[in-house]
């Protein structure tokens, strides 16, 4: 599957990374520049990610982002300035067309992964603009249930344009658990499978008015997933996660990403032989 300059053929671990949300004009650019260099140094394909709207925040008072119009302007600037593909979330069918005009990857949030109208709109936009759709597995789904999601995309004409992302399953209240069997199970759909190492260590709603997280385990999840054979890594990162406006507790420090990527690259090469 071709994605712009990327060839997702299993020969290299590809990396999707960036801040949770476009929180200002400068921080996303800093992260994009740093991650582009870190991935280039490790020889890994890189896709920048950031959301223009976090529509599912725990509290209605939490920061959501700049909105679609300003957000797409920022993403277009990052794409051009740093010469990287960009990814962002879509939350309803009407957003898919405008997002696909700018972004290389449209992402379906986990909570929305079975919304047929949204999937069909994303598939239509991906076909029209030669884009890819990344679908996060719902926290409420078994990995084999994603076959039906892929079937919807195939029936909408988007075969070969779909990636799937594991991000943990609900395990009691305010907790997630990741089953590494989900990686080879979802790979049976024929789609590349990505591990979301940072949302997998999220504690949904765990801090009352916002989600908590255990960022110290995100590298553990990343290493385990690469050892289990994942095709790509998804990680949210920030120069100062404690001050991030969304998902700070589960984000990896930006300064720690270069060493982690080199470690994951070595492990990927060992696993893939």
Rosetta silent file (secondary structure, phi, psi, omega in degrees, C-alpha in Angstrom):
SEQUENCE: XXXXXXXXXXXXXXXXXXXXXXXXXXXXXXXXXXXXXXXXXXXXXXXXXXXXXXXXXXXXXXXXXXXXXXXXXXXXXXXXXXXXXXXXXXXXXXXXXXXXXXXXXXXXXXXXXXXXXXXXXXXXXXXXXXXXXXXXXXXXXXXXXXXXXXXXXXXXXXXXXXXXXXXXXXXXXXXXXXXXXXXXXXXXXXXXXXXXXXXXXXXXXXXXXXXXXXXXXXXXXXXXXXXXXXXXXXXXXXXXXXXXXXXXXXXXXXXXXXXXXXXXXXXXXXXXX
SCORE:     score description
SCORE:     0.000 S_00000001
   1 L     0.000  127.610  178.927    0.000    0.000    0.000 S_00000001
   2 E   -91.726  138.438  174.668    1.400    3.368   -1.023 S_00000001
   3 E  -135.026   90.785 -175.374    0.960    6.401    1.185 S_00000001
   4 L    58.814 -120.663  179.540    2.542    9.368   -0.529 S_00000001
   5 L   -83.170   -5.908 -175.240    6.259    8.732   -0.260 S_00000001
   6 E   -91.034  140.733  173.234    5.723    5.810    2.108 S_00000001
   7 E  -118.097  100.810 -175.226    5.664    2.202    1.075 S_00000001
   8 L   -84.527   70.592 -173.783    4.001    0.269    3.871 S_00000001
   9 L  -105.368    9.544  177.707    5.335   -3.083    2.746 S_00000001
  10 L    86.667   -0.569 -178.462    6.438   -4.442    6.097 S_00000001
  11 L   -84.054  -21.170  178.300   10.136   -3.789    5.558 S_00000001
  12 L  -137.319  143.068  171.547   10.282   -0.870    7.993 S_00000001
  13 L   -68.462  125.431  176.405    8.407    0.024   11.138 S_00000001
  14 E  -100.344  153.757 -169.948    6.449    3.184   10.361 S_00000001
  15 E  -123.933  127.468  172.611    5.780    5.784   13.018 S_00000001
  16 E  -113.029  116.484 -174.635    2.710    7.942   13.645 S_00000001
  17 E  -153.589  151.044  178.683    3.494   10.501   16.329 S_00000001
  18 E   166.144 -171.559  177.616    2.679   13.994   17.491 S_00000001
  19 L   -75.783  161.865  177.680    0.745   15.872   20.160 S_00000001
  20 L   -62.287  -45.011 -173.773   -2.733   14.816   21.166 S_00000001
  21 E  -138.229  153.918  173.922   -4.242   18.102   20.010 S_00000001
  22 L   -73.987   89.287 -170.169   -3.191   21.227   18.125 S_00000001
  23 L   -86.783  -19.541  175.931   -2.867   23.221   21.319 S_00000001
  24 L  -163.572 -172.118 -176.980   -1.116   26.296   19.886 S_00000001
  25 L   -83.307  -25.937 -170.282    0.819   27.453   16.813 S_00000001
  26 L   -98.014  -43.526 -174.284    4.329   26.571   17.976 S_00000001
  27 H   -59.985  -45.383  178.074    4.374   23.293   19.920 S_00000001
  28 H   -58.852  -37.325  178.464    3.064   21.075   17.090 S_00000001
  29 H   -66.789  -41.264  177.141    5.745   22.477   14.765 S_00000001
  30 H   -59.833  -44.032 -179.465    8.449   21.815   17.333 S_00000001
  31 H   -66.954  -43.834  179.924    7.240   18.238   17.720 S_00000001
  32 H   -60.061  -44.203 -179.733    6.966   17.683   13.970 S_00000001
  33 H   -63.629  -45.232 -178.267   10.515   18.947   13.412 S_00000001
  34 H   -66.306  -44.423 -178.210   11.945   16.832   16.234 S_00000001
  35 H   -69.929  -36.245  176.759   10.085   13.657   15.260 S_00000001
  36 H   -59.213  -43.920  179.371   10.955   14.052   11.588 S_00000001
  37 H   -68.028  -43.244 -178.688   14.648   14.166   12.519 S_00000001
  38 H   -62.495  -41.408  179.412   14.386   11.301   15.004 S_00000001
  39 H   -70.592  -39.112  177.629   12.656    9.070   12.464 S_00000001
  40 H   -62.813  -41.881  179.174   15.092   10.045    9.711 S_00000001
  41 H   -63.967  -33.157  179.337   18.027    9.227   11.994 S_00000001
  42 H   -88.450   -5.923 -179.631   16.479    5.825   12.731 S_00000001
  43 L    73.702   31.075 -175.323   15.593    5.260    9.056 S_00000001
  44 L  -114.651  137.776  174.842   11.865    5.016    9.781 S_00000001
  45 L   -62.935  142.148 -174.845    8.931    6.444    7.789 S_00000001
  46 E  -128.991  137.522  173.628    7.115    9.162    9.735 S_00000001
  47 E  -124.745  125.046  176.746    3.552   10.498    9.787 S_00000001
  48 E   -79.724  138.558  176.483    2.712   13.548   11.914 S_00000001
  49 E  -129.569  144.079  170.919   -0.512   13.359   13.906 S_00000001
  50 L  -167.840  148.663 -179.692   -2.562   15.887   15.835 S_00000001
  51 E   -97.521  140.822  174.407   -6.283   16.462   16.356 S_00000001
  52 L   -87.857  -15.301  178.714   -8.060   19.688   15.492 S_00000001
  53 L  -153.633  124.352  172.923  -10.901   18.721   17.847 S_00000001
  54 L   -98.163   91.689 -170.848  -11.004   16.322   20.787 S_00000001
  55 L   -79.533   -7.783 -175.234  -14.716   15.663   20.695 S_00000001
  56 L  -119.716   33.241  177.562  -14.767   13.021   23.436 S_00000001
  57 L   -60.534  149.236 -179.463  -13.079   14.807   26.357 S_00000001
  58 L   -59.365  -44.707 -179.719  -14.168   13.617   29.804 S_00000001
  59 L  -108.440  141.210  176.708  -15.325   17.099   30.793 S_00000001
  60 L   -67.811  -12.382  179.890  -17.208   19.536   28.611 S_00000001
  61 L   -92.469   -5.946 -177.427  -14.956   22.258   30.023 S_00000001
  62 L   -73.680  153.684  178.001  -11.730   20.655   28.767 S_00000001
  63 L   -63.429  132.301 -177.541   -9.732   22.133   25.884 S_00000001
  64 L  -109.007  -24.266 -177.824  -10.842   20.620   22.573 S_00000001
  65 L   125.683  179.045 -174.636   -8.630   22.276   19.969 S_00000001
  66 L   -80.130   -9.319 -176.000   -8.800   25.048   17.365 S_00000001
  67 L    92.580  169.222 -170.098  -11.599   23.496   15.319 S_00000001
  68 H   -68.065  -41.499 -175.596  -11.591   22.155   11.776 S_00000001
  69 H   -65.457  -54.461  179.673  -10.959   25.357    9.811 S_00000001
  70 H   -68.639  -36.483 -179.538   -7.968   26.617   11.796 S_00000001
  71 H   -62.708  -42.305  179.255   -6.778   23.078   12.469 S_00000001
  72 H   -68.065  -31.515  175.163   -6.561   22.170    8.795 S_00000001
  73 H   -63.673  -43.916  179.366   -4.609   25.364    8.131 S_00000001
  74 H   -64.840  -43.148 -179.394   -2.082   24.331   10.776 S_00000001
  75 H   -65.137  -39.470  177.552   -1.855   20.774    9.452 S_00000001
  76 H   -63.143  -38.915  178.583   -1.359   22.022    5.888 S_00000001
  77 H   -65.114  -44.923  179.344    1.452   24.296    7.112 S_00000001
  78 H   -63.437  -42.054  179.600    3.166   21.446    8.970 S_00000001
  79 H   -59.807  -44.114 -178.360    2.821   19.166    5.955 S_00000001
  80 H   -75.407  -45.348 -174.571    4.445   21.719    3.671 S_00000001
  81 H   -65.550  -39.121 -174.840    7.059   23.087    6.065 S_00000001
  82 H  -108.315    0.754  176.739    8.406   19.729    7.215 S_00000001
  83 L    53.818   52.352  178.782    7.554   17.650    4.129 S_00000001
  84 L  -129.806  148.152  170.609    5.750   14.964    6.130 S_00000001
  85 E   -66.048  153.447 -179.512    2.414   13.203    5.691 S_00000001
  86 E  -127.882  151.342 -178.727   -0.179   14.269    8.264 S_00000001
  87 E  -130.978  141.756  172.246   -2.986   12.474   10.090 S_00000001
  88 E  -150.090  162.111 -179.459   -5.967   13.787   12.010 S_00000001
  89 E   -79.841  149.573  167.546   -9.243   12.486   13.449 S_00000001
  90 E  -121.570  140.087 -174.505  -12.651   12.788   11.842 S_00000001
  91 L  -115.092  -16.869  175.261  -15.738   12.603   14.020 S_00000001
  92 L  -147.790  163.573 -172.397  -18.605   12.880   11.576 S_00000001
  93 H   -59.189  -35.084 -176.533  -19.239   12.243    7.907 S_00000001
  94 H   -66.235  -22.696 -178.781  -19.261   15.942    6.966 S_00000001
  95 H   -79.333  -20.960 -169.325  -15.641   16.354    8.103 S_00000001
  96 H   -63.087  -44.935 -179.065  -14.209   13.644    5.842 S_00000001
  97 H   -60.869  -55.729  179.139  -14.176   15.583    2.573 S_00000001
  98 H   -59.386  -39.074 -179.742  -12.481   18.746    3.881 S_00000001
  99 H   -65.939  -40.809 -178.008   -9.976   16.722    5.932 S_00000001
 100 H   -67.468  -21.669  176.439   -9.049   14.535    2.954 S_00000001
 101 H   -67.388  -24.066 -176.347   -8.219   17.630    0.915 S_00000001
 102 H  -111.866  -47.743 -167.732   -5.330   18.295    3.328 S_00000001
 103 L   -91.838  143.221  179.734   -4.478   15.166    5.303 S_00000001
 104 L   -78.171  -28.160 -179.674   -2.855   11.995    4.025 S_00000001
 105 E  -131.110  126.830  172.522   -4.527    9.831    6.663 S_00000001
 106 E   -96.539  130.804 -177.154   -8.038   10.148    8.053 S_00000001
 107 E  -111.481  130.252  176.285   -8.349    8.560   11.486 S_00000001
 108 E   -95.202  117.269  179.269  -11.537    7.039   12.889 S_00000001
 109 L   -61.197  154.615 -175.221  -11.534    7.275   16.700 S_00000001
 110 H   -57.463  -41.966 -178.640  -12.020    4.047   18.638 S_00000001
 111 H   -61.813  -21.609 -173.031  -15.426    5.048   19.986 S_00000001
 112 H  -109.977   12.283 -168.929  -16.671    5.553   16.408 S_00000001
 113 L   -67.589  -14.705  178.446  -15.137    2.548   14.658 S_00000001
 114 L  -108.581    8.332 -178.790  -18.490    0.915   13.857 S_00000001
 115 L   -75.604  103.466 -171.190  -20.299    4.063   12.692 S_00000001
 116 H   -59.176  -45.800 -179.143  -21.260    3.019    9.179 S_00000001
 117 H   -60.049  -40.762  179.828  -22.005    6.505    7.811 S_00000001
 118 H   -67.391  -43.780  179.145  -18.643    7.789    9.041 S_00000001
 119 H   -61.746  -44.456 -178.667  -16.758    4.798    7.621 S_00000001
 120 H   -65.547  -39.452  178.829  -18.466    5.141    4.240 S_00000001
 121 H   -67.048  -39.381  178.196  -17.759    8.882    4.104 S_00000001
 122 H   -65.375  -40.286  178.235  -14.118    8.298    5.017 S_00000001
 123 H   -63.576  -43.792  179.295  -13.840    5.621    2.339 S_00000001
 124 H   -61.537  -45.065 -179.736  -15.369    7.923   -0.274 S_00000001
 125 H   -66.296  -38.391  179.278  -13.024   10.777    0.659 S_00000001
 126 H   -63.928  -40.741  178.438  -10.000    8.463    0.667 S_00000001
 127 H   -66.125  -44.326 -176.382  -10.824    7.248   -2.832 S_00000001
 128 H   -64.786  -38.209 -172.707  -11.430   10.740   -4.184 S_00000001
 129 H  -110.638   10.381  179.444   -8.199   12.208   -2.778 S_00000001
 130 L    58.242   53.337 -178.040   -5.969    9.108   -2.787 S_00000001
 131 L  -113.781  177.623  179.241   -5.817    8.931    1.022 S_00000001
 132 E  -122.569  151.234  178.713   -5.629    6.221    3.676 S_00000001
 133 E  -118.009  124.313  174.594   -7.952    5.584    6.626 S_00000001
 134 E  -101.440  122.126 -177.958   -6.643    4.500   10.021 S_00000001
 135 E  -112.635  121.128  177.324   -9.328    2.897   12.175 S_00000001
 136 E   -82.422  133.823  178.235   -8.745    2.471   15.872 S_00000001
 137 L   -67.988  130.212  179.333  -10.200   -0.686   17.376 S_00000001
 138 L   -60.998  145.138  178.333  -12.926    0.145   19.855 S_00000001
 139 L   -64.410  -13.233 -176.259  -12.158   -0.508   23.500 S_00000001
 140 L  -101.573    3.642 -174.796  -15.387   -2.533   23.507 S_00000001
 141 L  -111.702  148.198  167.680  -14.477   -4.857   20.614 S_00000001
 142 L   -78.058  152.761 -177.467  -12.638   -8.137   20.297 S_00000001
 143 H   -58.772  -35.533 -179.118   -9.868   -7.997   17.679 S_00000001
 144 H   -69.928  -18.571  177.161  -11.709  -10.388   15.349 S_00000001
 145 H   -68.172  -18.385 -179.935  -14.694   -8.013   15.348 S_00000001
 146 H   -70.396  -14.093  175.997  -12.611   -5.581   13.283 S_00000001
 147 H   -60.305  -39.057  179.582  -13.080   -7.835   10.262 S_00000001
 148 H   -67.731  -33.046  175.978  -16.621   -6.495    9.938 S_00000001
 149 H   -66.471  -44.490  177.608  -15.299   -2.947   10.077 S_00000001
 150 H   -63.453  -37.976  178.250  -12.828   -3.746    7.311 S_00000001
 151 H   -59.527  -40.446  178.230  -15.653   -5.377    5.334 S_00000001
 152 H   -61.307  -41.201  179.330  -17.597   -2.101    5.457 S_00000001
 153 H   -67.445  -40.397  178.319  -14.590   -0.259    4.054 S_00000001
 154 H   -63.380  -43.623  179.026  -14.071   -2.874    1.339 S_00000001
 155 H   -64.990  -22.562  178.510  -17.734   -2.686    0.349 S_00000001
 156 L   -91.294    4.176  175.231  -17.302    1.101    0.108 S_00000001
 157 L    91.447   10.701 -174.520  -14.424    0.672   -2.345 S_00000001
 158 L  -102.770   24.674  177.372  -11.552    1.402    0.043 S_00000001
 159 L   -58.885  135.777 -178.744   -9.810   -1.959   -0.069 S_00000001
 160 L    81.954    5.020  179.102   -6.065   -1.484    0.324 S_00000001
 161 L  -121.876   18.531 -172.721   -6.517    1.933    1.953 S_00000001
 162 E  -119.390  134.559  169.879   -7.171    0.802    5.526 S_00000001
 163 E  -119.818  150.252  178.755   -4.916    0.527    8.562 S_00000001
 164 E  -118.440  145.871 -179.067   -6.039   -0.775   11.956 S_00000001
 165 E  -127.323  127.958  172.782   -4.814    0.355   15.354 S_00000001
 166 E   -85.950  133.604 -179.479   -4.832   -1.534   18.643 S_00000001
 167 L  -142.270   24.458  176.595   -5.296    0.729   21.666 S_00000001
 168 L    92.506  161.747  178.878   -6.359   -1.583   24.468 S_00000001
 169 E  -124.036  147.251  179.673   -9.665   -2.964   25.698 S_00000001
 170 E   -58.489  133.538 -177.009  -11.769   -1.853   28.647 S_00000001
 171 L  -137.212   89.472 -172.098  -10.831   -3.833   31.734 S_00000001
 172 L    72.101 -156.500 -178.239  -13.067   -2.925   34.636 S_00000001
 173 L   -92.134  136.810  174.191  -13.512    0.745   35.451 S_00000001
 174 L    56.889   33.702 -178.632  -11.012    3.434   34.356 S_00000001
 175 L  -150.022  153.710  176.887   -8.543    0.879   33.038 S_00000001
 176 E  -129.317  155.330  172.299   -7.411   -0.744   29.806 S_00000001
 177 E  -135.809  142.535  179.182   -5.514   -3.912   29.009 S_00000001
 178 L  -108.393  127.704  178.018   -3.727   -4.760   25.756 S_00000001
 179 L  -103.052  111.047 -175.548   -3.817   -8.275   24.370 S_00000001
 180 L   -67.392  -14.244  173.835   -0.878   -8.719   21.998 S_00000001
 181 H   -63.848  -23.305 -177.896   -2.737  -11.541   20.243 S_00000001
 182 H   -63.298  -26.239 -178.718   -4.868   -8.804   18.692 S_00000001
 183 H   -65.840  -57.398  177.520   -1.987   -7.805   16.424 S_00000001
 184 H   -66.478  -29.309  177.884   -1.713  -11.057   14.431 S_00000001
 185 H   -64.032  -47.552 -179.241   -5.487  -11.526   14.638 S_00000001
 186 H   -71.586  -26.448  176.355   -6.188   -8.145   13.022 S_00000001
 187 H   -64.846  -20.268  177.092   -3.406   -8.689   10.491 S_00000001
 188 L   -65.986  -16.340  175.988   -5.535  -11.539    9.127 S_00000001
 189 L   -72.935  -13.343 -176.094   -7.785   -8.832    7.638 S_00000001
 190 L    90.607    2.243 -179.413   -4.926   -7.988    5.265 S_00000001
 191 L   -98.695  146.195  170.012   -4.503   -4.516    6.786 S_00000001
 192 E   -59.540  142.648 -179.031   -1.340   -3.123    8.397 S_00000001
 193 E  -118.014  130.293 -175.993   -1.743   -3.125   12.182 S_00000001
 194 E  -111.121  145.651  173.220   -0.437   -0.317   14.376 S_00000001
 195 E  -103.663  122.432  173.884    0.094   -0.290   18.124 S_00000001
 196 E   -88.045   94.786 -172.744   -1.050    2.816   19.960 S_00000001
 197 L   -72.991  -24.501 -175.857    1.455    2.618   22.781 S_00000001
 198 L   -91.585  -43.144  177.349    0.309    5.744   24.601 S_00000001
 199 H   -69.626  -20.363  177.837   -3.498    5.438   24.602 S_00000001
 200 H   -69.323  -20.039  178.021   -3.055    1.830   25.684 S_00000001
 201 H  -106.331   14.152  175.118   -1.697    3.078   29.011 S_00000001
 202 E   -71.763  149.907  172.423   -4.449    5.670   29.432 S_00000001
 203 E  -114.736   89.323 -171.595   -6.733    5.458   32.470 S_00000001
 204 L   -55.881  122.538 -179.905  -10.022    6.697   30.923 S_00000001
 205 L    65.405   13.208 -170.648  -11.717    9.180   33.221 S_00000001
 206 L   -71.965   -8.899  179.068   -9.285    8.100   35.909 S_00000001
 207 L  -115.213   25.458  176.512   -8.717   11.610   37.284 S_00000001
 208 L    83.051  -77.567 -178.992  -12.374   12.525   37.683 S_00000001
 209 L   -97.550    5.080  176.299  -12.705   15.393   35.249 S_00000001
 210 L  -160.320  168.331 -179.796  -10.060   14.019   32.884 S_00000001
 211 L   -81.946  147.219  173.242   -8.255   10.819   31.978 S_00000001
 212 E   -98.103 -167.140  179.322   -5.147    9.658   33.753 S_00000001
 213 E  -177.889  165.739  179.584   -2.333    7.544   32.416 S_00000001
 214 L  -128.447   77.357 -172.848    0.845    5.608   33.127 S_00000001
 215 H   -60.211  -23.999 -178.466    3.378    6.908   30.612 S_00000001
 216 H   -62.872  -19.210 -179.594    6.169    4.828   32.144 S_00000001
 217 H   -97.189   -5.488 -179.495    4.588    1.763   30.545 S_00000001
 218 H   -60.961  -45.154  175.946    4.185    3.211   27.038 S_00000001
 219 H   -62.147  -32.533  176.763    7.686    2.093   25.923 S_00000001
 220 H   -62.731  -45.589  178.088    6.914   -1.358   27.360 S_00000001
 221 H   -61.621  -41.060 -179.404    3.766   -1.539   25.214 S_00000001
 222 H   -63.454  -47.016 -179.635    5.717   -0.385   22.177 S_00000001
 223 H   -64.353  -41.736 -179.842    8.430   -3.007   22.606 S_00000001
 224 H   -63.288  -40.870 -178.442    5.908   -5.765   23.260 S_00000001
 225 H   -68.610  -40.286  177.364    3.891   -4.850   20.172 S_00000001
 226 H   -64.567  -40.346  177.006    6.925   -4.749   17.897 S_00000001
 227 H   -63.793  -30.168  178.908    7.964   -8.132   19.280 S_00000001
 228 L   -81.786   -6.207  173.548    4.445   -9.381   18.508 S_00000001
 229 L   102.777   19.338 -179.638    4.853   -8.279   14.890 S_00000001
 230 L   -64.251  157.288 -178.760    3.033   -4.952   14.544 S_00000001
 231 L   -90.960  -27.614 -176.208    3.573   -2.960   11.346 S_00000001
 232 E  -148.313  163.848  178.700    3.570    0.515   12.848 S_00000001
 233 E  -119.238  134.085  172.527    3.797    2.492   16.069 S_00000001
 234 E  -113.942  127.868  178.913    1.419    5.234   17.200 S_00000001
 235 E  -149.488  133.962  172.365    2.612    7.430   20.052 S_00000001
 236 E   -91.365  137.826 -174.238    1.641   10.809   21.389 S_00000001
 237 E  -142.451  156.741 -173.302    4.595   12.888   22.491 S_00000001
 238 E  -159.629  145.484  177.891    5.217   16.335   23.922 S_00000001
 239 L   -65.458  -27.396  179.182    8.211   18.364   25.151 S_00000001
 240 L  -145.088   80.034 -176.389    6.475   18.822   28.510 S_00000001
 241 H   -54.786  -29.458 -179.573    3.598   16.335   28.957 S_00000001
 242 H   -63.661  -22.278  179.859    2.772   17.744   32.386 S_00000001
 243 H  -107.024    2.884  179.122    1.690   20.952   30.652 S_00000001
 244 L   -63.394  147.100 -176.187   -0.014   19.327   27.650 S_00000001
 245 L   -86.185   -4.051  177.015   -3.629   20.358   27.180 S_00000001
 246 L  -158.150  133.782  173.371   -4.843   16.816   26.500 S_00000001
 247 L    61.558   25.473  179.761   -3.676   13.301   27.459 S_00000001
 248 H   -54.938  -41.681 -174.791   -0.517   14.492   29.196 S_00000001
 249 H   -63.051  -21.130 -179.902   -0.332   11.604   31.710 S_00000001
 250 H  -110.155    5.488 -178.651    0.122    8.972   28.998 S_00000001
 251 L   -85.378  146.576  178.131    2.330   10.938   26.561 S_00000001
 252 E   -85.709  139.271  175.339    6.019   10.147   26.073 S_00000001
 253 E   -60.894  133.216 -177.872    8.554   12.917   26.637 S_00000001
 254 H   -56.771  -36.973 -178.371    9.766   14.163   23.262 S_00000001
 255 H   -65.919  -19.945 -178.286   13.396   13.927   24.388 S_00000001
 256 H   -90.762   -9.213 -174.924   12.963   10.186   24.979 S_00000001
 257 H   -68.382  -42.241 -177.849   11.643    9.361   21.516 S_00000001
 258 H   -57.342  -46.125 -179.715   14.935    9.093   19.541 S_00000001
 259 H   -65.401  -39.486  179.335   16.390    6.387   21.780 S_00000001
 260 H   -63.873  -42.583 -179.138   13.087    4.502   21.856 S_00000001
 261 H   -62.914  -41.726  178.761   12.794    4.553   18.060 S_00000001
 262 H   -64.827  -38.238  176.893   16.277    3.141   17.574 S_00000001
 263 H   -64.426  -44.464 -179.686   15.507    0.390   20.054 S_00000001
 264 H   -66.958  -37.113  177.160   12.224   -0.433   18.301 S_00000001
 265 H   -60.999  -43.817  179.274   13.906   -0.430   14.898 S_00000001
 266 H   -64.453  -39.439 -179.774   16.441   -3.000   16.082 S_00000001
 267 H   -69.515  -40.050  178.221   13.694   -5.147   17.562 S_00000001
 268 H   -59.984  -45.558 -179.801   11.569   -4.871   14.391 S_00000001
 269 H   -64.111  -36.016  178.347   14.479   -6.027   12.226 S_00000001
 270 H   -66.966  -43.019 -178.495   15.095   -8.962   14.555 S_00000001
 271 H   -69.171  -42.838 -176.518   11.442  -10.030   14.471 S_00000001
 272 H   -79.946  -12.625  176.681   11.016   -9.584   10.706 S_00000001
 273 L    71.129    0.000    0.000   14.312  -11.328   10.014 S_00000001
